[in-house]
Amino acid sequence: MTQLIFIDSKYEGEIELSKKALDYLKNLKVENKRINSVALFASVQFTKIGKILDQLKSVDIEYRITKAKRTSAPLQILGCDCYNDSFKDNIVQESDAVLYIGDGLFHPKALLLAQLKSKNIKPIIIWDPMLQKLSILDKKDIQQQVNKTKANIKRYINARKIGILVTIKPGQQYLNSALRLKSLIESETQGHGKKAFIFIDDTLDIRALENYPFIEAWVNTACPRIGTDDITTIRQPMINLREAFNPIKALEEMD
């Protein structure tokens, strides 16, 4: 029997804010108010940030740390942590801003998507220790996805033939949930003549969905980022499993 062992790969360089980045945080204002606190997150290789914690204390910025439900340790975030209940504590809404330590945009965009139901979306400040670069993400950086998601939910509600995508990858396989959704869609009280089809594969190729033109809307049951990031590149509407079970509520919460 094959045994899998996962070993975290840590960044070996010194993880600290540059003087310019620290001064920026010290003087940063959100809604015309200087920030006094940040919610801290990092990708797994950049979680040794003791130096940054000391730097934040030196400029009187309080930091808050929580644990994402899918991770093995506090501070770490995954790309699929893109819902407001992905974390043990709601430190994002308790803080003035979010500080993410890491490279790329995949993980910090999850922190934006997790705030979609909030009336007050906090900006994501990104510090890249490798490039020594500071950048910011805010709502405008995901607005296209937000608009597309709303439109897709409405199209899903009106669709008659719905495809439910299921992967067999460990950790992303939700066949039982897909079967429950299919039953709900086709039930007399919910269906109104609707029909659901389950598509099972190992790796989901979004481009291949065009091969099934009879499907009027898709439901993604794998990584939720497929149902957020990739929806702007395909013609047919796609929503995530969570929204599919109660699309009306999902629309109301996003509005």
Secondary structure, DSSP 8 states (H G I E B T S, - for coil): ------------S-----HHHHHHHHH-EETTEE--EEEEEE-GGG---HHHHHHHHHTT-EEE---BTTSSSTTB--TT--STTSBSS-HHHHSSEEEEESSSSHHHHHHHHTTTT-SS---EEEEETTTTEEEEE-GGGTHHHHHHHHHHHHHHHH-SEEEEEEE-STTT--HHHHHHHHHHHHSHHHHSS-EEEEEEESS--GGGGGG-TT--EEEE-S-TTHHHHGGGG-SS-EEEHHHHHSHHHHHHHH-
